[in-house]
Amino acid sequence: MSRQGRLAGAVEAMLRDRRPRSLSADADEAAQLRTAALLRSAHPGADLPSTEFVDRLGQQLRRQAALDEAEARAPSGSGRRAFLRGVGIAAAAVAAGVGVDRAVTTLRSGPDLGQSATNVPDAGDWAAVASLAAVRATPALRFRAGSVEGVLVARADGGVDALSAVCTHLGCLLKVDAPGRRLACPCHAATFALDGTPASREYLRPLPRLQSRVNGDQVEVYIA
Amino acid sequence: MRGVAPHPRESHPHVQPESDQAPLLRVVPAPDSAAWEAVYREHVVPVYRYVFARTGNRPDAEDVTAQVFLRALPRLRLAASTGEIRGYLLTTARSVLAEHWGRHYGAAADPLDDERLTRDDRDPPAPEAGAERAHTVLGRLPERYRRVLELRFLSGMSLRETAAEMGLTLGNVKVLQFRALRKAAELDAAEPAS
């Protein structure tokens, strides 16, 4: 499709109240998208939130506030500020014991929401977590190794990727949705593609990668 | 969905003491929840409208608004004036919008040019400012450009309905709309601070 066609498609999506497809806009095209959004907001009633959305977000905030409060009161908590930076990992670490925070250090990296990163642990061991055949037999395979919750995904080139299976929203453990070829969070319906990028709530941080390798017929993950 | 906070084990099944060493995470209702919920109710509509004028569609406006409040939540629970809270929410909204636009429309896509950003920081805009600005831009367009954008964006007519209304072919309307939007974007960018 031409550039002009992609831009027109994005504008038509706005007019139908749908999310436009991502595109790489130059400065002029971005200005036109900006103006299209502005004009759309002048459609009577278009820029008012639905009651359902307002209620749903209110409930989500209430749950988050309750978790904040719990951490602030926890006797051995790492302190309120640290908790607010890494609410998901704090909850997961409490659930799993120790070590999760070292295994997925990228979760703590604060407001940088746009990037994934490969975590490089400084001390630990390689642990065999699954056979290569088992990984290749399914779109994604969950594993638990010590305190690390992860998922293995066979790559097209024969290698294997390992990702954290802790949702970057509030730290729930992800489940494999094999027919959908994605990872789904049971808590708030967030989903992630098998490369770790958020698929349903795109403002979430991508799933951090874990170090992994194929050793003979076993897949090993580095456990800090 | 229920009107009360669910029991933590229902919404967060992982929060369970699986290890003897792990401290129990006690999830209790926030004592000041009534206060921040009132703040939320007061600001959610203006913030949504601000975000909608910079996203132009419901799914993106909902996602961005949710992210704004989740990030701002710790601050909502502190005592502050309505104006201070509004300013903080809009500052947060601008940063979430910048990330959103960068991710969806590429590096060149900044939802707020520098001039407007500076002005907003001094004096956060009222949510009505979006519609006002839209009408100002429309009012400066040549008649046919203004007409096609009004029919499509304000009246919500389809391409086909717009073609019938203006006595044009579908192809004519597409070309006219493209040129009109390009011109409107030029005027929007050039408009002096109001």
Contacts between the chains, C-beta under 8 A, distances in Angstrom:
chain1	res1	chain2	res2	distance
A	4	B	178	6.8
A	8	B	174	6.9
A	8	B	178	6.6
A	10	B	105	7.9
A	11	B	177	7.9
A	11	B	181	6.8
A	13	B	57	6.5
A	14	B	56	4.0
A	14	B	57	4.8
A	15	B	152	6.3
A	15	B	153	6.9
A	15	B	156	7.3
A	17	B	57	5.3
A	17	B	58	4.8
A	17	B	59	7.9
A	18	B	57	5.9
A	18	B	59	6.7
A	19	B	57	5.9
A	19	B	59	4.3
A	19	B	60	5.4
A	20	B	57	6.9
A	20	B	60	8.0
A	20	B	104	7.2
A	22	B	103	7.3
A	22	B	104	4.7
A	22	B	105	7.1
A	23	B	104	7.7
A	23	B	105	6.2
A	23	B	106	7.1
A	24	B	105	7.3
A	24	B	106	3.8
A	24	B	108	8.0
A	25	B	105	4.4
A	25	B	106	5.2
A	25	B	108	6.1
A	25	B	109	5.0
A	26	B	106	7.9
A	26	B	108	5.4
A	27	B	108	4.9
A	28	B	182	7.4
A	28	B	185	7.2
A	29	B	105	7.8
A	29	B	109	8.0
A	30	B	101	7.4
A	30	B	105	5.8
A	30	B	106	7.5
A	30	B	108	5.5
A	30	B	109	3.8
A	30	B	110	7.0
A	31	B	185	4.1
A	31	B	186	7.6
A	31	B	188	7.1
A	31	B	189	5.6
A	32	B	181	5.2
A	32	B	182	5.9
A	32	B	184	8.0
A	32	B	185	4.5
A	33	B	56	7.6
A	33	B	105	6.1
A	33	B	109	7.0
A	34	B	54	7.2
A	34	B	111	6.1
A	34	B	185	7.0
A	34	B	188	7.2
A	35	B	137	7.0
A	35	B	181	6.3
A	35	B	184	5.0
A	35	B	185	4.2
A	35	B	188	4.8
A	36	B	56	5.7
A	36	B	153	7.4
A	36	B	181	6.1
A	37	B	52	7.7
A	37	B	53	6.4
A	37	B	54	5.7
A	37	B	55	5.7
A	37	B	56	2.9
A	37	B	57	7.8
A	38	B	53	5.5
A	38	B	54	7.7
A	38	B	56	7.6
A	38	B	130	6.0
A	38	B	133	6.2
A	38	B	134	5.2
A	38	B	137	7.4
A	38	B	188	6.8
A	39	B	134	5.1
A	39	B	137	7.6
A	39	B	138	7.4
A	39	B	149	6.0
A	39	B	153	4.0
A	39	B	154	7.2
A	39	B	184	7.1
A	40	B	52	7.9
A	40	B	56	4.2
A	40	B	57	7.3
A	40	B	153	5.5
A	41	B	49	7.2
A	41	B	52	5.1
A	41	B	53	3.8
A	41	B	56	6.8
A	41	B	130	4.6
A	41	B	131	6.4
A	41	B	134	6.7
A	42	B	130	7.0
A	42	B	131	4.5
A	42	B	134	3.7
A	42	B	135	6.5
A	42	B	153	6.8
A	42	B	154	5.7
A	43	B	153	6.1
A	43	B	154	5.4
A	43	B	155	7.7
A	43	B	156	5.8
A	44	B	154	7.7
A	46	B	52	7.1
A	47	B	48	7.2
A	47	B	49	4.6
A	47	B	52	3.9
A	47	B	53	6.3
A	47	B	61	7.6
A	47	B	127	7.7
A	47	B	130	6.9
A	47	B	131	7.8
A	48	B	45	6.9
A	48	B	48	7.4
A	48	B	49	7.1
A	49	B	44	6.7
A	49	B	45	6.3
A	49	B	48	4.2
A	49	B	61	7.5
A	49	B	62	7.2
A	49	B	65	7.1
A	50	B	58	7.8
A	53	B	48	8.0
A	53	B	62	5.3
A	53	B	65	7.9
A	54	B	41	7.9
A	54	B	44	5.5
A	54	B	45	7.6
A	55	B	1	6.9
A	56	B	1	6.6
A	57	B	40	7.9
A	57	B	44	7.0
A	57	B	62	8.0
A	57	B	65	7.0
A	57	B	66	5.3
A	57	B	69	6.2
A	58	B	37	6.6
A	58	B	40	6.0
A	58	B	41	7.5
A	58	B	44	7.8
A	59	B	1	5.7
A	59	B	2	8.0
A	59	B	5	7.8
A	60	B	66	6.9
A	60	B	70	7.3
A	61	B	36	7.6
A	61	B	37	7.8
A	61	B	40	6.1
A	61	B	69	5.9
A	61	B	70	7.0
A	61	B	73	5.9
A	62	B	5	5.0
A	62	B	30	7.9
A	62	B	33	6.3
A	62	B	37	7.2
A	63	B	5	6.0
A	63	B	6	7.2
A	63	B	11	5.9
A	64	B	70	6.4
A	64	B	73	5.8
A	65	B	30	4.4
A	65	B	33	5.9
A	65	B	36	6.6
A	65	B	73	6.4
A	65	B	77	6.9
A	66	B	5	5.2
A	66	B	8	7.2
A	66	B	27	5.4
A	66	B	28	6.8
A	66	B	29	5.9
A	66	B	30	5.8
A	66	B	33	7.9
A	67	B	8	7.8
A	67	B	12	7.7
A	67	B	27	6.4
A	68	B	30	7.2
A	68	B	73	7.3
A	68	B	74	6.9
A	68	B	77	7.8
A	69	B	27	7.8
A	69	B	28	5.9
A	69	B	29	7.4
A	69	B	30	4.4
A	69	B	31	7.6
A	70	B	8	7.7
A	70	B	25	5.7
A	70	B	26	5.4
A	70	B	27	4.4
A	70	B	28	6.0
A	71	B	25	7.6
A	73	B	26	6.5
A	73	B	28	7.0
A	74	B	23	6.2
A	74	B	25	6.3
A	74	B	26	6.8
A	75	B	23	6.6
A	76	B	23	4.8
A	77	B	23	8.0
A	84	B	74	5.4
A	91	B	12	6.6
A	91	B	14	6.9
A	91	B	15	5.7
A	91	B	25	6.7
A	92	B	14	6.4
A	94	B	15	6.9
A	94	B	22	5.6
A	94	B	23	6.5
A	94	B	25	4.7
A	95	B	14	4.4
A	95	B	15	5.7
A	95	B	16	6.3
A	95	B	18	6.1
A	95	B	22	7.1
A	95	B	25	7.8
A	96	B	14	7.9
A	96	B	18	6.8
A	96	B	19	7.2
A	96	B	22	7.6
A	97	B	18	7.1
A	97	B	19	3.8
A	97	B	21	5.9
A	97	B	22	5.2
A	98	B	21	7.1
A	113	B	99	6.2
A	114	B	99	6.3
A	114	B	102	7.3
A	114	B	103	6.4
A	170	B	12	6.5
A	171	B	12	7.4
A	171	B	14	6.8
A	172	B	12	5.9
A	172	B	13	7.1
A	172	B	14	5.6
A	173	B	13	7.8
A	173	B	14	5.2
A	186	B	13	6.8
A	187	B	11	5.7
A	187	B	12	5.9
A	187	B	13	7.7
A	188	B	11	8.0
A	201	B	63	6.5
A	201	B	66	7.9
A	202	B	63	6.6
A	202	B	100	7.9
A	202	B	103	6.8
A	203	B	63	5.9
A	203	B	64	7.3
A	203	B	66	7.7
A	203	B	67	4.2
A	203	B	96	6.9
A	203	B	99	7.4
A	203	B	100	7.2
